[in-house]
Amino acid sequence: MRDTRRNREILGRYPQVFASAFTGSSRDWVKALATRSGAVPHELGLVWCDRSATRLVAWRKT
């Protein structure tokens, strides 16, 4: 998910919806995508990226 003000507002408005849809570890997804290790997690996780999609950050569930 692109790290924009609007996307953060949407996620902040509906945290339960995102938490129920993305039950996997966002940290594990960042690791898998950043290292390209092929070890993709089984559960979906939400990952933030900057506008140029060069930096990945794990989503912290509240």
C-alpha positions as CSV (number, residue, x, y, z in Angstrom):
1,M,0.0,0.0,0.0
2,R,1.4,3.4,-0.9
3,D,2.2,5.5,2.1
4,T,-0.1,8.5,1.5
5,R,-2.1,10.7,3.8
6,R,-5.3,9.4,2.3
7,N,-4.4,5.8,2.6
8,R,-3.5,6.2,6.2
9,E,-6.8,8.0,6.9
10,I,-8.7,5.0,5.3
11,L,-6.7,2.5,7.3
12,G,-7.3,4.6,10.5
13,R,-11.0,4.7,9.8
14,Y,-11.4,1.0,9.3
15,P,-8.7,-0.8,11.3
16,Q,-10.8,-3.8,12.0
17,V,-11.5,-4.5,8.3
18,F,-7.7,-4.3,7.5
19,A,-6.8,-6.4,10.6
20,S,-9.3,-9.1,9.6
21,A,-8.1,-9.2,5.9
22,F,-4.4,-9.0,6.6
23,T,-3.8,-11.6,9.4
24,G,-0.3,-12.4,8.5
25,S,3.0,-10.9,9.6
26,S,3.7,-7.7,7.7
27,R,7.3,-7.9,9.0
28,D,7.7,-11.4,7.4
29,W,6.3,-9.9,4.1
30,V,8.8,-7.1,4.2
31,K,11.6,-9.6,4.8
32,A,10.4,-11.9,1.9
33,L,10.0,-9.0,-0.5
34,A,13.3,-7.2,0.4
35,T,15.5,-10.3,0.3
36,R,13.6,-12.0,-2.6
37,S,14.3,-15.2,-0.7
38,G,11.2,-17.0,-2.1
39,A,10.0,-17.7,1.4
40,V,6.6,-16.0,0.9
41,P,4.3,-16.1,4.0
42,H,1.1,-18.1,3.8
43,E,-1.1,-15.4,5.4
44,L,-1.7,-12.0,3.8
45,G,0.1,-9.1,5.3
46,L,0.0,-5.4,4.6
47,V,3.2,-3.5,3.7
48,W,3.7,0.2,3.2
49,C,5.9,1.5,0.4
50,D,7.1,5.0,-0.3
51,R,5.8,6.8,-3.4
52,S,8.6,5.5,-5.6
53,A,8.1,1.9,-4.2
54,T,11.8,1.7,-3.2
55,R,11.3,1.5,0.6
56,L,9.1,-1.1,2.4
57,V,7.8,-0.8,5.9
58,A,5.8,-3.3,7.9
59,W,2.3,-2.2,9.0
60,R,1.9,-2.1,12.7
61,K,-1.5,-3.3,13.8
62,T,-3.1,-1.1,16.4
